[in-house]
């Protein structure tokens, strides 16, 4: 893999002005189209969107003939981990791959004191021809490593707020620790997002302001609220995956957490015990669509967002699907990563056939639950859980997420909104992103087909504009090729 210094320079530009001529601009609010429209970009910002734009006198510009192409805001992967990748060349590869697939921004879902400090000091040194960091937490809360008690959970929240975290991410805690952390986060003006602790009162977590639930829980997660017999599917608080804390607090605890989480996240479902499989089986059998719609209405009322990450859920629960091993985008990944993914899949195949059948049925229920959320108008975001998750390749995985959302019954416009406009609404940045309008950052995708007509057209990336710099289809293909050559 090449280093940042060795990587190809971004494409040459003429001055600081870019003009996309005669494009069809997609309105992400309602899906309407405005054909034969020019988009003028100056200094990384969209300044005009209208027909017949002329380059101001004295300015040099790159003009891109975009007739027949559809221009939309750049895609955003709202659950991703590229900054976790080490060494830096692996991180930069992932960021460039995201861009090559039209993903101009990402919400980093795990941080550290070092990452927060580097961002504050502007020393992150991320590649210019890569995806843009939108938001980041501190170290993920994993009890008992940094949130084993209510007091530890509260202290962790305070430390991360002081370090500049944008939100608090929870992975594994007990319900009492979760609620204590949630209360403290809200007091400090932070949102809390992430996994639902096993055995938690989901309705209460939503009512008290959990901002986003990731991966539909995960696990049994939300299904206790969608069961005709909720008591029979509710796991014990604390869950079946337990981590053992060191006997004393260590100064490098954050690095220890990171190492343990990275090993686990390739496929957490491999840790599932028989008693947990039995709960999943019961959840599948007692799923009730009316109760799912009732839960969805609760989330709408509370403005509790969902980030289904269906592709991530699928690669866990159907890990042995040959389609993953045969995916063409695996050519981008290094041999060591592929070896780890294949090893995790080999572990998955040791489950009894009946267990794997239960996981497959669970996934079908998760598609149904996602459709219920969509029908009720639950606010949702598109995310893929790249990087680190097995069979989830940066950039390509978000496109696979689009396909899974389509399988769940979501419309192409809804999916486009989840990765553009809704991302901006969630972040509170609609004045700078989410639409192709004057004043917005010049992060855009050029598509060969109408993205509100079919999900397939979301894949047809013919060009990308990132911070006002234009990348042609050839440029994007080169980025993908160099990622593969540098494995």
Secondary structure in CASP SS format (residue, H / E / C, confidence):
PFRMAT SS
TARGET T0000
AUTHOR 0000-0000-0000
METHOD secondary structure of the structure
MODEL  1
X C 1.00
X C 1.00
X C 1.00
X C 1.00
X C 1.00
X C 1.00
X C 1.00
X C 1.00
X C 1.00
X C 1.00
X C 1.00
X C 1.00
X C 1.00
X C 1.00
X C 1.00
X C 1.00
X E 1.00
X E 1.00
X E 1.00
X E 1.00
X E 1.00
X E 1.00
X E 1.00
X E 1.00
X E 1.00
X E 1.00
X C 1.00
X C 1.00
X C 1.00
X C 1.00
X C 1.00
X C 1.00
X E 1.00
X E 1.00
X E 1.00
X E 1.00
X E 1.00
X E 1.00
X E 1.00
X E 1.00
X E 1.00
X E 1.00
X C 1.00
X C 1.00
X E 1.00
X E 1.00
X E 1.00
X E 1.00
X E 1.00
X E 1.00
X C 1.00
X C 1.00
X C 1.00
X C 1.00
X C 1.00
X C 1.00
X C 1.00
X C 1.00
X C 1.00
X C 1.00
X E 1.00
X E 1.00
X E 1.00
X E 1.00
X E 1.00
X C 1.00
X C 1.00
X C 1.00
X C 1.00
X E 1.00
X E 1.00
X E 1.00
X E 1.00
X C 1.00
X E 1.00
X E 1.00
X E 1.00
X E 1.00
X E 1.00
X E 1.00
X C 1.00
X H 1.00
X H 1.00
X H 1.00
X C 1.00
X C 1.00
X C 1.00
X H 1.00
X H 1.00
X H 1.00
X H 1.00
X H 1.00
X H 1.00
X H 1.00
X H 1.00
X H 1.00
X H 1.00
X H 1.00
X H 1.00
X H 1.00
X C 1.00
X C 1.00
X E 1.00
X E 1.00
X E 1.00
X E 1.00
X E 1.00
X E 1.00
X C 1.00
X C 1.00
X C 1.00
X C 1.00
X H 1.00
X H 1.00
X H 1.00
X H 1.00
X H 1.00
X H 1.00
X H 1.00
X H 1.00
X C 1.00
X C 1.00
X C 1.00
X C 1.00
X C 1.00
X C 1.00
X C 1.00
X C 1.00
X C 1.00
X C 1.00
X C 1.00
X E 1.00
X E 1.00
X E 1.00
X E 1.00
X E 1.00
X C 1.00
X C 1.00
X C 1.00
X C 1.00
X E 1.00
X E 1.00
X C 1.00
X C 1.00
X C 1.00
X C 1.00
X C 1.00
X C 1.00
X C 1.00
X H 1.00
X H 1.00
X H 1.00
X H 1.00
X H 1.00
X H 1.00
X H 1.00
X H 1.00
X H 1.00
X H 1.00
X H 1.00
X H 1.00
X H 1.00
X H 1.00
X C 1.00
X C 1.00
X C 1.00
X C 1.00
X E 1.00
X E 1.00
X E 1.00
X E 1.00
X E 1.00
X C 1.00
X C 1.00
X H 1.00
X H 1.00
X H 1.00
X H 1.00
X H 1.00
X H 1.00
X H 1.00
X H 1.00
X H 1.00
X H 1.00
X H 1.00
X H 1.00
X H 1.00
X C 1.00
X C 1.00
X C 1.00
X C 1.00
X E 1.00
X E 1.00
X E 1.00
X C 1.00
X C 1.00
X C 1.00
X C 1.00
X C 1.00
X C 1.00
X C 1.00
X H 1.00
X H 1.00
X H 1.00
X H 1.00
X H 1.00
X H 1.00
X C 1.00
X C 1.00
X C 1.00
X C 1.00
X E 1.00
X E 1.00
X E 1.00
X H 1.00
X H 1.00
X H 1.00
X C 1.00
X C 1.00
X C 1.00
X H 1.00
X H 1.00
X H 1.00
X H 1.00
X H 1.00
X H 1.00
X E 1.00
X C 1.00
X C 1.00
X H 1.00
X H 1.00
X H 1.00
X C 1.00
X C 1.00
X C 1.00
X C 1.00
X C 1.00
X C 1.00
X C 1.00
X C 1.00
X C 1.00
X C 1.00
X C 1.00
X C 1.00
X C 1.00
X C 1.00
X C 1.00
X C 1.00
X C 1.00
X C 1.00
X C 1.00
X C 1.00
X H 1.00
X H 1.00
X H 1.00
X H 1.00
X H 1.00
X H 1.00
X H 1.00
X H 1.00
X H 1.00
X H 1.00
X H 1.00
X H 1.00
X H 1.00
X C 1.00
X C 1.00
X H 1.00
X H 1.00
X H 1.00
X H 1.00
X C 1.00
X C 1.00
X H 1.00
X H 1.00
X H 1.00
X H 1.00
X H 1.00
X H 1.00
X H 1.00
X H 1.00
X H 1.00
X H 1.00
X H 1.00
X H 1.00
X C 1.00
X E 1.00
X C 1.00
X H 1.00
X H 1.00
X H 1.00
X H 1.00
X H 1.00
X H 1.00
X H 1.00
X H 1.00
X H 1.00
X H 1.00
X H 1.00
X H 1.00
X H 1.00
X H 1.00
X C 1.00
X C 1.00
X E 1.00
X E 1.00
X E 1.00
X C 1.00
X C 1.00
X H 1.00
X H 1.00
X H 1.00
X H 1.00
X H 1.00
X H 1.00
X H 1.00
X H 1.00
X C 1.00
X C 1.00
X C 1.00
X C 1.00
X H 1.00
X H 1.00
X H 1.00
X H 1.00
X C 1.00
X C 1.00
X H 1.00
X H 1.00
X H 1.00
X H 1.00
X H 1.00
X C 1.00
X C 1.00
X H 1.00
X H 1.00
X H 1.00
X H 1.00
X H 1.00
X H 1.00
X H 1.00
X H 1.00
X H 1.00
X H 1.00
X H 1.00
X H 1.00
X H 1.00
X H 1.00
X C 1.00
X C 1.00
X C 1.00
X C 1.00
X H 1.00
X H 1.00
X H 1.00
X H 1.00
X H 1.00
X H 1.00
X H 1.00
X H 1.00
X H 1.00
X H 1.00
X H 1.00
X H 1.00
X H 1.00
X H 1.00
X H 1.00
X H 1.00
X H 1.00
X H 1.00
X H 1.00
X H 1.00
X H 1.00
X H 1.00
X H 1.00
X H 1.00
X C 1.00
X C 1.00
X C 1.00
X E 1.00
X C 1.00
X C 1.00
X C 1.00
X C 1.00
X C 1.00
X E 1.00
X C 1.00
X C 1.00
X C 1.00
X C 1.00
X C 1.00
X C 1.00
X C 1.00
X C 1.00
X C 1.00
X H 1.00
X H 1.00
X H 1.00
X H 1.00
X H 1.00
X H 1.00
X H 1.00
X H 1.00
X H 1.00
X H 1.00
X H 1.00
X H 1.00
X C 1.00
X C 1.00
X C 1.00
X C 1.00
X H 1.00
X H 1.00
X H 1.00
X H 1.00
X H 1.00
X H 1.00
X H 1.00
X H 1.00
X C 1.00
X H 1.00
X H 1.00
X H 1.00
X H 1.00
X H 1.00
X H 1.00
X H 1.00
X C 1.00
X C 1.00
X C 1.00
X C 1.00
X C 1.00
X C 1.00
X C 1.00
X C 1.00
X C 1.00
X C 1.00
X C 1.00
X C 1.00
X C 1.00
X E 1.00
X C 1.00
X C 1.00
X E 1.00
X E 1.00
X E 1.00
X E 1.00
X C 1.00
X C 1.00
X C 1.00
X C 1.00
X C 1.00
X C 1.00
X C 1.00
X H 1.00
X H 1.00
X H 1.00
X H 1.00
X H 1.00
X C 1.00
X E 1.00
X E 1.00
X E 1.00
X E 1.00
X E 1.00
X E 1.00
X C 1.00
X C 1.00
X E 1.00
X E 1.00
X E 1.00
X E 1.00
X H 1.00
X H 1.00
X H 1.00
X H 1.00
X H 1.00
X H 1.00
X H 1.00
X H 1.00
X H 1.00
X H 1.00
X H 1.00
X H 1.00
X H 1.00
X C 1.00
X C 1.00
END
